[in-house]
């Protein structure tokens, strides 16, 4: 069955609620482990295979065209109605945790699902229902606002994804004009972006206090299911980033400015253009890029060959940018179909090849673990290792995706990975400050962002680019609105993935074996234990980033730039 053939039917939530109550009662009264396990499997079928699948299909089809009134109504329906039944999830979890058969369940399926269930239990009280509904409404408002962007540029109205190639143009005037035009749209919509975030911060702070915290941060960590590290660990990671990653990034961008003939620190409009001949571009149109993905996954391993073949045959991806389509990209699972789905917006840049590797890395991990009843997938930070490491494997096939730009692509990818750690840590630091001081207004939030830019991205100077040069650039980062405290996951994962990168430089087959072992563990262990089991170092190890920086510096010191047109 292809994606278009999946029949969508709104889930009868009243019927589901009645069934859920029945299952909870049976769980409490189970007389044997076999009876107990059967109830767990029935719940998995009801929620995982039915509710999750239908809700996901509705969300994907809504994102394909945010103007579709039917699926817009369906997404709003689930956002409005599902929080009302959150109390049932808590009752179910309580019954699981208090059961005399808990130990047997953990022995068979691992302890992570129940550990996460305990954490999830801490995130809800019935008095949060209206707050959760409003939070979903506000996030949807942000999504629709960003998707509605129509920026007059070069004789056409363009959405944000369509502006991306112009923002990387080798024509300095055109590139700057693109940044100015995009920045103007964000500035023109700044009051609405501020309004939405104002309300989100106040709402989340209030939810945290209702749960007995002194604000949102602790609740935010619980909602992200941080089950093996704390705010203190993240703080220490930030210090390591400032000490070991930021100086190396600064060196890279100083060399870039010299190579390009740009003033240092760089303008926002110049920082992303790494080569005078242009940034690396994938060879071919979207159909050709997908065909290259087929060749890459066929050659990488038997496991990836099978996975990609099924993704293509069942049309489990939508990658072409078009008017009305939601911005961004993601991978999700349609459990009833036993398949992942990739959503993206191709824009004619290196981003397109990255989608085929990053989101497909997520999809591959899902594909290999969809048969798990519990512990299917690990936490978000662990999942990002799947995607980011897959990007580095693709570098070994860089000529396939980038042709003459292959060497340029490998260099850029490495530099951008380090920049991601610096930028992403800044995003996380920003959110910690904002939720520590929820009383901050727009001006104060923008000032915090400006100050953090100086700490984490000293290679960029505030200039006259609207929006970006005014400290408003955080509003473009959707995760800040949609999934607070998620972004550090990318940074932690990149620190691990760079270990895989180092392995690939020595032996790609051995690196693949490590990656496959890590991936096929699914969510059977917490993040730090998964790493240890696969023979990888925790990013919280004080030596981790220092060692990575040393390896990358050695690589860059010997990298021959003479073949790359600067």
C-alpha positions as CSV (number, residue, x, y, z in Angstrom):
1,X,0.0,0.0,0.0
2,X,1.3,3.4,-1.0
3,X,0.9,6.5,1.1
4,X,-1.9,7.9,-1.1
5,X,-3.8,4.6,-0.8
6,X,-3.9,4.8,3.0
7,X,-7.5,5.5,4.0
8,X,-7.9,8.1,6.6
9,X,-10.7,7.8,9.2
10,X,-11.1,10.1,12.1
11,X,-10.6,8.1,15.3
12,X,-13.7,7.9,17.5
13,X,-12.2,9.3,20.7
14,X,-15.3,8.4,22.8
15,X,-15.0,4.8,21.7
16,X,-11.2,4.9,22.3
17,X,-11.8,6.3,25.8
18,X,-14.2,3.5,26.7
19,X,-11.8,0.9,25.4
20,X,-8.9,2.6,27.3
21,X,-10.9,2.4,30.6
22,X,-11.6,-1.3,29.9
23,X,-7.9,-2.0,29.3
24,X,-6.8,-0.1,32.5
25,X,-9.2,-2.2,34.5
26,X,-8.0,-5.4,33.0
27,X,-4.4,-4.4,33.5
28,X,-5.1,-3.8,37.2
29,X,-6.9,-7.1,37.6
30,X,-4.6,-9.4,35.6
31,X,-4.0,-12.7,37.3
32,X,-0.9,-13.7,35.4
33,X,1.9,-12.2,33.4
34,X,0.5,-13.7,30.2
35,X,-2.8,-11.9,30.8
36,X,-1.0,-8.7,31.8
37,X,1.1,-8.8,28.6
38,X,-1.9,-9.4,26.4
39,X,-3.5,-6.2,27.7
40,X,-0.2,-4.3,26.9
41,X,-0.3,-5.6,23.4
42,X,-3.9,-4.6,22.9
43,X,-3.1,-1.1,24.1
44,X,-0.2,-1.0,21.6
45,X,-2.6,-2.0,18.8
46,X,-5.2,0.6,19.8
47,X,-2.9,3.6,20.3
48,X,0.1,2.8,18.2
49,X,-1.6,1.2,15.3
50,X,-4.8,3.1,15.2
51,X,-4.7,6.5,16.9
52,X,-1.1,7.3,16.1
53,X,-1.4,6.2,12.5
54,X,-4.5,8.2,11.7
55,X,-3.3,11.3,13.5
56,X,0.0,11.1,11.7
57,X,-1.6,10.7,8.3
58,X,-3.8,13.7,9.0
59,X,-0.8,15.8,10.1
60,X,1.2,14.8,7.0
61,X,-1.6,15.6,4.6
62,X,-2.2,18.9,6.4
63,X,1.5,19.7,6.1
64,X,1.5,18.9,2.4
65,X,-1.0,21.7,1.9
66,X,-1.8,23.8,4.9
67,X,-4.6,25.4,2.9
68,X,-6.5,22.0,2.9
69,X,-9.6,22.8,5.0
70,X,-10.4,19.2,5.7
71,X,-7.1,18.1,7.2
72,X,-6.6,21.5,8.9
73,X,-9.8,20.7,10.8
74,X,-8.6,17.2,11.6
75,X,-5.3,18.4,13.0
76,X,-7.2,21.0,15.1
77,X,-9.6,18.3,16.3
78,X,-6.8,16.1,17.7
79,X,-5.1,19.1,19.2
80,X,-8.3,20.2,20.9
81,X,-9.6,16.8,22.0
82,X,-6.7,14.6,22.9
83,X,-5.5,16.6,25.9
84,X,-8.9,15.9,27.5
85,X,-8.0,12.2,27.7
86,X,-4.4,12.7,29.0
87,X,-5.7,11.5,32.5
88,X,-6.2,8.1,31.0
89,X,-2.5,7.9,30.0
90,X,-1.6,8.6,33.6
91,X,-4.0,6.0,34.9
92,X,-2.6,3.5,32.5
93,X,1.0,4.3,33.5
94,X,0.1,4.1,37.2
95,X,-1.4,0.6,36.6
96,X,1.8,-0.4,34.8
97,X,4.2,0.9,37.4
98,X,2.2,-0.6,40.3
99,X,1.7,-4.0,38.8
100,X,3.2,-7.1,40.4
101,X,4.2,-8.1,36.9
102,X,6.3,-4.9,36.3
103,X,9.6,-6.8,36.8
104,X,8.7,-9.4,34.3
105,X,7.7,-6.8,31.7
106,X,11.0,-5.0,32.2
107,X,12.9,-8.3,31.8
108,X,11.2,-9.0,28.5
109,X,11.1,-5.5,27.0
110,X,13.7,-3.5,29.0
111,X,13.3,-0.9,31.7
112,X,13.4,2.2,29.4
113,X,9.7,2.2,28.5
114,X,8.7,2.2,32.1
115,X,11.4,4.7,33.1
116,X,10.0,7.0,30.4
117,X,6.5,6.3,31.6
118,X,7.4,7.5,35.1
119,X,8.9,10.7,33.6
120,X,5.8,11.2,31.4
121,X,3.6,10.8,34.4
122,X,5.3,13.9,35.9
123,X,4.2,16.0,33.0
124,X,0.5,16.0,33.4
125,X,-2.3,16.9,35.8
126,X,-6.0,17.3,34.8
127,X,-5.8,21.1,35.4
128,X,-3.3,21.3,32.4
129,X,-5.9,20.2,29.8
130,X,-6.9,23.7,28.7
131,X,-3.2,24.9,28.7
132,X,-2.2,22.0,26.5
133,X,-5.0,22.8,24.1
134,X,-4.0,26.4,23.9
135,X,-0.3,25.4,23.4
136,X,-1.2,23.3,20.4
137,X,-3.3,26.2,19.0
138,X,-0.4,28.6,19.4
139,X,2.1,26.2,17.8
140,X,-0.3,25.7,14.9
141,X,-0.6,29.5,14.5
142,X,3.2,29.8,14.2
143,X,3.3,27.0,11.7
144,X,0.7,28.6,9.5
145,X,2.2,32.0,9.7
146,X,5.6,30.7,8.6
147,X,4.0,28.7,5.8
148,X,2.1,31.7,4.6
149,X,5.2,33.7,3.8
150,X,5.1,35.3,0.4
151,X,8.2,37.4,-0.3
152,X,8.3,39.6,-3.4
153,X,11.6,38.9,-5.0
154,X,13.0,38.8,-8.5
155,X,9.5,39.3,-10.0
156,X,7.8,36.5,-8.1
157,X,6.3,35.9,-4.7
158,X,8.4,33.2,-3.0
159,X,8.0,31.2,0.2
160,X,10.9,30.8,2.7
161,X,12.2,27.6,1.2
162,X,12.3,29.1,-2.3
163,X,14.4,32.0,-1.0
164,X,17.2,29.7,0.2
165,X,19.1,29.5,-3.1
166,X,19.1,33.3,-3.5
167,X,20.5,33.6,0.1
168,X,23.5,31.5,-1.1
169,X,24.0,33.3,-4.5
170,X,27.6,34.1,-5.5
171,X,26.3,37.5,-6.7
172,X,27.0,39.7,-3.6
173,X,24.2,42.2,-4.5
174,X,21.6,39.5,-5.2
175,X,22.5,37.5,-2.1
176,X,22.3,40.6,0.2
177,X,19.0,41.6,-1.4
178,X,17.6,38.2,-0.7
179,X,18.6,38.4,3.0
180,X,17.2,41.9,3.1
181,X,13.8,40.8,1.6
182,X,13.5,37.8,3.9
183,X,14.5,39.8,6.9
184,X,11.8,42.4,6.0
185,X,9.1,39.8,5.9
186,X,10.1,38.6,9.4
187,X,10.3,42.1,10.7
188,X,6.9,43.0,9.2
189,X,5.5,39.9,11.0
190,X,7.5,40.5,14.2
191,X,4.7,41.7,16.4
192,X,2.7,38.5,15.7
193,X,5.8,36.3,16.2
194,X,6.4,38.1,19.5
195,X,2.7,37.7,20.5
196,X,2.7,34.0,19.9
197,X,5.9,33.5,21.8
198,X,4.9,35.8,24.7
199,X,1.9,33.6,25.2
200,X,3.8,30.3,24.8
201,X,6.4,31.3,27.4
202,X,3.8,32.4,29.9
203,X,1.7,29.3,29.3
204,X,4.6,26.9,29.7
205,X,5.8,28.7,32.8
206,X,2.3,28.4,34.3
207,X,2.1,24.7,33.5
208,X,5.5,24.1,35.2
209,X,4.3,25.9,38.3
210,X,1.0,23.9,38.4
211,X,3.2,20.8,38.5
212,X,5.2,22.1,41.5
213,X,8.2,23.5,39.7
214,X,9.6,27.0,39.9
215,X,9.1,27.5,36.2
216,X,9.0,25.5,32.9
217,X,12.6,24.2,32.6
218,X,12.2,21.0,34.7
219,X,8.9,20.3,32.9
220,X,10.6,20.9,29.6
221,X,13.3,18.3,30.4
222,X,10.6,15.8,31.4
223,X,8.6,16.4,28.3
224,X,11.8,15.7,26.3
225,X,12.2,12.5,28.4
226,X,15.7,13.3,29.6
227,X,16.3,10.0,31.4
228,X,20.1,9.9,31.9
229,X,21.4,13.5,32.2
230,X,20.5,16.7,33.9
231,X,20.5,20.5,33.3
232,X,23.9,20.5,35.0
233,X,25.3,18.0,32.5
234,X,24.0,20.3,29.6
235,X,25.6,23.3,31.3
236,X,29.0,21.5,31.4
237,X,28.5,20.6,27.7
238,X,28.0,24.3,26.9
239,X,31.2,25.2,28.6
240,X,33.1,22.5,26.5
241,X,31.5,23.9,23.4
242,X,32.7,27.4,24.2
243,X,36.2,26.1,25.0
244,X,36.8,23.5,22.3
245,X,34.3,24.1,19.4
246,X,33.9,27.9,19.2
247,X,37.6,28.6,18.7
248,X,37.9,26.1,15.9
249,X,34.8,27.5,14.2
250,X,36.2,31.0,14.5
251,X,39.4,29.8,12.7
252,X,37.3,28.3,9.9
253,X,35.3,31.4,9.4
254,X,38.4,33.7,9.5
255,X,39.9,31.6,6.7
256,X,36.6,31.8,4.9
257,X,36.5,35.6,5.1
258,X,40.1,35.8,3.8
259,X,39.3,33.4,1.0
260,X,36.2,35.3,0.0
261,X,37.6,38.8,0.5
262,X,34.9,39.6,3.1
263,X,35.3,41.7,6.2
264,X,35.7,39.8,9.4
265,X,33.5,39.3,11.5
266,X,31.2,38.3,8.7
267,X,27.8,39.9,7.7
268,X,24.8,37.6,8.2
269,X,24.5,37.8,4.4
270,X,28.0,36.5,3.9
271,X,28.5,33.9,6.6
272,X,26.9,31.0,4.8
273,X,28.7,31.4,1.4
274,X,31.9,29.4,1.8
275,X,33.3,29.6,-1.7
276,X,33.5,32.3,-4.4
277,X,32.5,29.7,-7.0
278,X,29.4,28.9,-4.9
279,X,28.6,26.4,-2.2
280,X,28.4,22.8,-3.3
281,X,25.3,21.9,-5.2
282,X,23.8,18.5,-5.7
283,X,23.8,17.2,-9.3
284,X,20.4,17.0,-10.8
285,X,16.7,17.7,-10.1
286,X,14.7,16.2,-7.3
287,X,14.0,13.0,-9.3
288,X,17.7,12.5,-10.0
289,X,18.6,13.2,-6.4
290,X,16.2,10.5,-5.3
291,X,17.8,8.1,-7.9
292,X,21.2,9.0,-6.4
293,X,19.8,8.1,-3.0
294,X,18.8,4.7,-4.5
295,X,22.4,4.1,-5.6
296,X,23.9,5.2,-2.4
297,X,21.7,3.0,-0.2
298,X,22.1,0.1,-2.5
299,X,25.9,0.2,-2.2
300,X,26.1,1.2,1.5
301,X,24.7,-2.1,2.8
302,X,22.1,-4.8,2.2
303,X,20.1,-3.4,5.1
304,X,19.8,0.1,3.5
305,X,19.2,-1.3,0.1
306,X,16.1,-3.1,1.3
307,X,14.9,-0.1,3.3
308,X,15.2,2.5,0.5
309,X,13.6,0.2,-2.0
310,X,10.5,-0.1,0.1
311,X,10.4,3.6,0.8
312,X,10.4,4.4,-2.9
313,X,8.0,1.6,-3.8
314,X,5.4,2.7,-1.2
315,X,5.9,6.5,-1.9
316,X,6.7,7.2,1.7
317,X,8.1,10.7,1.1
318,X,7.1,14.2,-0.1
319,X,10.2,16.3,-0.8
320,X,9.2,18.9,-3.4
321,X,8.6,22.5,-2.2
322,X,5.4,24.2,-3.3
323,X,3.0,27.0,-2.3
324,X,1.0,26.3,0.9
325,X,3.3,23.4,2.0
326,X,4.5,23.6,5.6
327,X,8.1,24.6,6.0
328,X,10.9,22.3,7.3
329,X,11.4,18.6,7.2
330,X,10.9,15.6,9.5
331,X,10.6,11.9,9.6
332,X,7.7,10.2,11.3
333,X,6.3,6.7,11.5
334,X,3.0,5.3,10.3
335,X,2.9,2.3,12.5
336,X,-0.1,0.6,10.9
337,X,1.7,0.6,7.6
338,X,5.0,-0.5,9.3
339,X,6.7,2.3,7.4
340,X,8.4,5.6,8.1
341,X,7.5,8.7,6.2
342,X,9.9,11.6,5.1
343,X,8.6,15.1,4.7
344,X,10.9,17.8,3.3
345,X,11.2,20.9,1.1
346,X,13.8,20.6,-1.7
347,X,15.2,24.0,-2.6
348,X,18.0,23.3,-5.1
349,X,20.9,23.5,-2.6
350,X,23.1,21.0,-0.7
351,X,20.1,20.8,1.7
352,X,18.4,18.5,-0.8
353,X,21.1,15.9,-0.6
354,X,21.2,16.3,3.2
355,X,17.5,15.4,3.3
356,X,18.1,12.2,1.6
357,X,20.6,11.3,4.2
358,X,19.5,13.0,7.5
359,X,15.8,12.3,7.4
360,X,16.5,8.9,5.8
361,X,18.8,8.1,8.7
362,X,15.8,8.6,11.0
363,X,13.7,6.6,8.7
364,X,16.2,3.7,8.5
365,X,16.3,3.5,12.3
366,X,12.5,3.4,12.5
367,X,12.3,0.8,9.8
368,X,14.7,-1.5,11.6
369,X,12.8,-1.2,14.9
370,X,9.1,-0.9,14.0
371,X,8.4,-4.5,15.2
372,X,9.3,-3.6,18.7
373,X,6.3,-3.4,21.0
374,X,8.1,-1.3,23.6
375,X,11.4,0.6,23.5
376,X,10.9,1.1,19.7
377,X,13.0,4.2,19.6
378,X,15.3,5.9,22.1
379,X,15.2,9.6,23.1
380,X,15.5,12.4,20.7
381,X,19.2,13.0,21.2
382,X,19.9,9.3,20.5
383,X,17.7,9.4,17.4
384,X,19.7,12.3,16.0
385,X,22.8,10.2,16.0
386,X,21.0,7.9,13.4
387,X,20.5,10.9,11.1
388,X,23.7,12.8,11.5
389,X,25.9,9.8,11.2
390,X,24.1,8.8,8.0
391,X,25.1,12.2,6.6
392,X,28.8,11.4,7.1
393,X,28.4,8.0,5.4
394,X,27.1,9.9,2.4
395,X,30.3,11.9,2.3
396,X,32.0,8.7,1.2
397,X,29.7,8.8,-1.9
398,X,30.1,12.6,-2.3
399,X,31.0,12.3,-6.0
400,X,27.6,10.6,-6.6
401,X,25.6,13.5,-5.1
402,X,27.9,16.5,-5.9
403,X,30.0,15.5,-8.9
404,X,32.8,18.1,-9.3
405,X,31.8,19.7,-6.0
406,X,32.5,16.5,-4.0
407,X,35.6,17.7,-2.2
408,X,34.0,21.1,-1.5
409,X,31.0,19.3,-0.1
410,X,33.0,17.2,2.4
411,X,34.8,20.3,3.6
412,X,31.6,22.3,4.0
413,X,29.8,19.4,5.8
414,X,32.5,19.2,8.4
415,X,32.6,22.9,8.9
416,X,28.9,23.1,9.1
417,X,28.7,20.3,11.7
418,X,31.0,22.2,14.0
419,X,28.9,25.4,13.4
420,X,25.8,23.4,14.2
421,X,27.2,22.4,17.6
422,X,28.0,26.1,18.4
423,X,24.7,27.5,17.0
424,X,22.5,24.7,18.5
425,X,24.1,25.2,21.9
426,X,23.3,28.9,21.7
427,X,19.7,28.1,20.9
428,X,19.5,25.9,24.0
429,X,21.3,28.4,26.2
430,X,18.8,31.1,24.9
431,X,15.8,28.9,26.0
432,X,17.3,28.3,29.4
433,X,17.6,32.0,30.0
434,X,14.1,32.8,28.6
435,X,12.4,30.2,30.8
436,X,14.4,31.3,33.8
437,X,13.1,34.8,33.2
438,X,9.6,34.4,31.8
439,X,8.9,38.0,32.6
440,X,11.2,39.2,29.8
441,X,9.5,41.0,27.0
442,X,10.4,41.0,23.3
443,X,13.2,43.6,23.6
444,X,14.9,41.8,26.5
445,X,14.7,38.4,24.6
446,X,16.2,40.0,21.5
447,X,19.0,41.4,23.7
448,X,19.7,38.0,25.2
449,X,20.1,36.6,21.6
450,X,22.5,39.4,20.7
451,X,24.7,38.7,23.7
452,X,24.8,34.9,23.0
453,X,25.7,35.6,19.4
454,X,28.9,37.2,20.7
455,X,29.7,34.1,22.8
456,X,28.8,31.3,20.4
457,X,29.2,32.9,17.0
458,X,31.8,35.7,17.3
459,X,32.5,35.3,13.6
460,X,29.2,37.1,12.8
461,X,28.7,40.9,13.3
462,X,25.4,42.6,13.8
463,X,24.7,44.7,10.7
464,X,21.9,46.4,8.9
465,X,20.2,43.2,7.7
466,X,16.6,43.6,9.0
467,X,15.6,41.1,11.6
468,X,18.9,39.2,11.7
469,X,21.0,42.1,12.6
470,X,18.5,43.2,15.3
471,X,18.7,40.1,17.4
472,X,15.4,38.6,16.2
473,X,16.9,35.7,14.3
474,X,15.8,33.1,16.9
475,X,12.2,33.6,15.7
476,X,13.1,31.7,12.5
477,X,14.1,28.6,14.6
478,X,10.8,26.7,14.7
479,X,12.0,24.4,17.5
480,X,12.0,27.3,19.9
481,X,8.3,27.7,19.4
482,X,7.3,24.1,18.8
483,X,9.6,21.9,20.9
484,X,11.5,23.8,23.6
485,X,14.8,22.2,24.7
486,X,14.9,19.9,21.7
487,X,17.7,21.7,19.8
488,X,20.5,20.6,22.2
489,X,19.8,17.0,20.9
490,X,21.3,17.9,17.6
491,X,24.5,19.1,19.3
492,X,24.8,16.1,21.5
493,X,24.2,13.8,18.5
494,X,26.7,15.7,16.3
495,X,29.3,15.2,19.0
496,X,28.7,11.5,18.7
497,X,28.4,11.5,14.9
498,X,31.7,13.2,14.6
499,X,33.2,10.1,16.3
500,X,31.6,8.0,13.5
501,X,33.1,10.5,11.0
502,X,36.5,9.8,12.4
503,X,35.9,6.1,12.1
504,X,34.9,6.5,8.4
505,X,38.2,8.2,7.6
506,X,39.9,5.0,8.8
507,X,37.5,2.2,7.7
508,X,34.0,2.8,6.3
509,X,32.9,-0.9,6.8
510,X,34.0,-1.0,10.4
511,X,32.2,2.4,11.0
512,X,29.1,0.9,9.4
513,X,29.2,-2.1,11.8
514,X,29.4,0.3,14.8
515,X,26.5,2.4,13.4
516,X,24.3,-0.6,12.7
517,X,24.9,-2.0,16.1
518,X,23.9,1.3,17.7
519,X,20.9,1.7,15.5
520,X,19.5,-1.8,16.0
521,X,19.5,-1.4,19.8
522,X,16.5,0.8,19.2
523,X,15.2,2.2,22.5
524,X,16.3,-0.7,24.6
525,X,18.7,1.5,26.7
526,X,19.1,5.1,27.7
527,X,21.2,7.3,25.5
528,X,24.5,7.0,27.5
529,X,24.2,3.2,27.8
530,X,23.4,2.9,24.1
531,X,26.7,4.7,23.3
532,X,28.7,2.6,25.7
533,X,27.2,-0.6,24.3
534,X,28.1,0.5,20.7
535,X,31.7,1.5,21.8
536,X,31.1,5.3,21.5
537,X,32.0,8.0,23.9
538,X,29.4,10.1,25.7
539,X,29.3,13.8,24.7
540,X,29.2,14.6,28.5
541,X,32.7,13.1,28.8
542,X,34.9,16.2,29.3
543,X,37.4,14.7,26.8
544,X,34.8,14.0,24.1
545,X,34.6,17.5,22.4
546,X,38.3,18.1,23.1
547,X,39.2,14.9,21.2
548,X,36.8,15.7,18.3
549,X,38.2,19.2,18.0
550,X,41.7,17.7,17.9
551,X,40.8,15.2,15.1
552,X,39.0,17.8,13.0
553,X,41.8,20.3,13.4
554,X,44.3,17.7,12.2
555,X,42.1,16.9,9.2
556,X,41.7,20.5,8.3
557,X,45.5,21.2,8.7
558,X,46.2,18.7,6.0
559,X,43.1,19.4,3.8
560,X,44.2,20.4,0.3
561,X,42.2,23.5,-0.7
562,X,44.1,24.1,-4.0
563,X,41.6,22.0,-5.9
564,X,38.7,24.0,-4.6
565,X,37.9,27.2,-6.2
566,X,37.7,29.8,-3.4
